[in-house]
């Protein structure tokens, strides 16, 4: 599993000209699933996203999580995070989970996040989306979790 986490002052997702979701202060989480991702990996990444200390405290140090800040999460599926650009000019997506498997993993990931925190919004799985964000900092982190690690 792979996630790109961005600290934002605002973020939104639009599908077909209609606003699907939006948040104010919080994190935008772009997620991709790999063949064989396990529930343990989903749980590990969910907890990592919620507990990352990427918000500044009173002294300006990044010591606070999205939970501490009572911020929101906007989760967007993005299979292209597993695009392999090593050969040729067109990315290969052979490591990405097939759509049906990825959709099931995405639902489980959202369920895990929601079981720990209530301020979860999401994009539309498989839809062509316009994602807008204001990245604060900027702070952007990549979280990788091998499907064979639990």
DAGI-V556060 format. One record per residue. N is the residue number from 1. RES is the residue in three letters. PSI is psi in whole degrees, -180 to 180 (999 if undefined). NEAR is the number of other C-alpha atoms within 10 Angstrom. Layout:
BEGIN
n=N res=RES psi=PSI near=NEAR
n=N res=RES psi=PSI near=NEAR
END
This chain:
BEGIN
n=1 res=UNK psi=145 near=24
n=2 res=UNK psi=138 near=24
n=3 res=UNK psi=140 near=24
n=4 res=UNK psi=120 near=20
n=5 res=UNK psi=127 near=22
n=6 res=UNK psi=129 near=26
n=7 res=UNK psi=127 near=25
n=8 res=UNK psi=153 near=24
n=9 res=UNK psi=-20 near=18
n=10 res=UNK psi=152 near=19
n=11 res=UNK psi=152 near=23
n=12 res=UNK psi=161 near=22
n=13 res=UNK psi=131 near=24
n=14 res=UNK psi=137 near=18
n=15 res=UNK psi=121 near=15
n=16 res=UNK psi=36 near=10
n=17 res=UNK psi=5 near=9
n=18 res=UNK psi=134 near=10
n=19 res=UNK psi=119 near=14
n=20 res=UNK psi=-34 near=16
n=21 res=UNK psi=153 near=19
n=22 res=UNK psi=152 near=20
n=23 res=UNK psi=161 near=22
n=24 res=UNK psi=-137 near=16
n=25 res=UNK psi=131 near=19
n=26 res=UNK psi=-143 near=26
n=27 res=UNK psi=143 near=32
n=28 res=UNK psi=127 near=32
n=29 res=UNK psi=111 near=24
n=30 res=UNK psi=126 near=21
n=31 res=UNK psi=145 near=23
n=32 res=UNK psi=149 near=23
n=33 res=UNK psi=143 near=30
n=34 res=UNK psi=152 near=23
n=35 res=UNK psi=130 near=14
n=36 res=UNK psi=5 near=16
n=37 res=UNK psi=139 near=22
n=38 res=UNK psi=164 near=19
n=39 res=UNK psi=-35 near=15
n=40 res=UNK psi=-40 near=14
n=41 res=UNK psi=-40 near=20
n=42 res=UNK psi=-45 near=24
n=43 res=UNK psi=-43 near=17
n=44 res=UNK psi=-47 near=16
n=45 res=UNK psi=-40 near=22
n=46 res=UNK psi=-49 near=20
n=47 res=UNK psi=-40 near=14
n=48 res=UNK psi=-45 near=13
n=49 res=UNK psi=-43 near=25
n=50 res=UNK psi=-30 near=19
n=51 res=UNK psi=-6 near=14
n=52 res=UNK psi=130 near=16
n=53 res=UNK psi=87 near=17
n=54 res=UNK psi=7 near=21
n=55 res=UNK psi=145 near=22
n=56 res=UNK psi=143 near=13
n=57 res=UNK psi=-170 near=14
n=58 res=UNK psi=-24 near=8
n=59 res=UNK psi=4 near=7
n=60 res=UNK psi=9 near=8
n=61 res=UNK psi=144 near=11
n=62 res=UNK psi=89 near=13
n=63 res=UNK psi=4 near=14
n=64 res=UNK psi=144 near=16
n=65 res=UNK psi=174 near=21
n=66 res=UNK psi=-31 near=21
n=67 res=UNK psi=-46 near=19
n=68 res=UNK psi=-37 near=13
n=69 res=UNK psi=-9 near=13
n=70 res=UNK psi=39 near=13
n=71 res=UNK psi=-180 near=20
n=72 res=UNK psi=163 near=25
n=73 res=UNK psi=137 near=30
n=74 res=UNK psi=116 near=25
n=75 res=UNK psi=129 near=26
n=76 res=UNK psi=126 near=25
n=77 res=UNK psi=138 near=22
n=78 res=UNK psi=87 near=20
n=79 res=UNK psi=-22 near=22
n=80 res=UNK psi=-10 near=15
n=81 res=UNK psi=-19 near=19
n=82 res=UNK psi=18 near=20
n=83 res=UNK psi=126 near=15
n=84 res=UNK psi=116 near=16
n=85 res=UNK psi=17 near=11
n=86 res=UNK psi=-32 near=9
n=87 res=UNK psi=138 near=8
n=88 res=UNK psi=-163 near=8
n=89 res=UNK psi=-9 near=8
n=90 res=UNK psi=124 near=10
n=91 res=UNK psi=145 near=13
n=92 res=UNK psi=141 near=15
n=93 res=UNK psi=33 near=16
n=94 res=UNK psi=-24 near=12
n=95 res=UNK psi=-17 near=15
n=96 res=UNK psi=143 near=22
n=97 res=UNK psi=145 near=20
n=98 res=UNK psi=154 near=14
n=99 res=UNK psi=-47 near=13
n=100 res=UNK psi=-41 near=9
n=101 res=UNK psi=-44 near=15
n=102 res=UNK psi=-39 near=22
n=103 res=UNK psi=-40 near=16
n=104 res=UNK psi=-43 near=11
n=105 res=UNK psi=-40 near=22
n=106 res=UNK psi=-46 near=20
n=107 res=UNK psi=-43 near=12
n=108 res=UNK psi=-42 near=15
n=109 res=UNK psi=-45 near=21
n=110 res=UNK psi=-42 near=16
n=111 res=UNK psi=-42 near=15
n=112 res=UNK psi=-48 near=18
n=113 res=UNK psi=-47 near=22
n=114 res=UNK psi=-27 near=14
n=115 res=UNK psi=-19 near=9
n=116 res=UNK psi=-20 near=13
n=117 res=UNK psi=145 near=14
n=118 res=UNK psi=-18 near=11
n=119 res=UNK psi=63 near=16
n=120 res=UNK psi=126 near=19
n=121 res=UNK psi=162 near=19
n=122 res=UNK psi=157 near=20
n=123 res=UNK psi=-165 near=24
n=124 res=UNK psi=114 near=15
n=125 res=UNK psi=131 near=17
n=126 res=UNK psi=-5 near=13
n=127 res=UNK psi=156 near=12
n=128 res=UNK psi=115 near=12
n=129 res=UNK psi=152 near=21
n=130 res=UNK psi=116 near=15
n=131 res=UNK psi=125 near=16
n=132 res=UNK psi=142 near=13
n=133 res=UNK psi=155 near=18
n=134 res=UNK psi=106 near=16
n=135 res=UNK psi=124 near=18
n=136 res=UNK psi=123 near=16
n=137 res=UNK psi=-71 near=12
n=138 res=UNK psi=147 near=10
n=139 res=UNK psi=116 near=13
n=140 res=UNK psi=127 near=16
n=141 res=UNK psi=149 near=15
n=142 res=UNK psi=127 near=12
n=143 res=UNK psi=123 near=13
n=144 res=UNK psi=139 near=13
n=145 res=UNK psi=115 near=19
n=146 res=UNK psi=136 near=13
n=147 res=UNK psi=-19 near=18
n=148 res=UNK psi=0 near=10
n=149 res=UNK psi=135 near=9
n=150 res=UNK psi=999 near=13
END
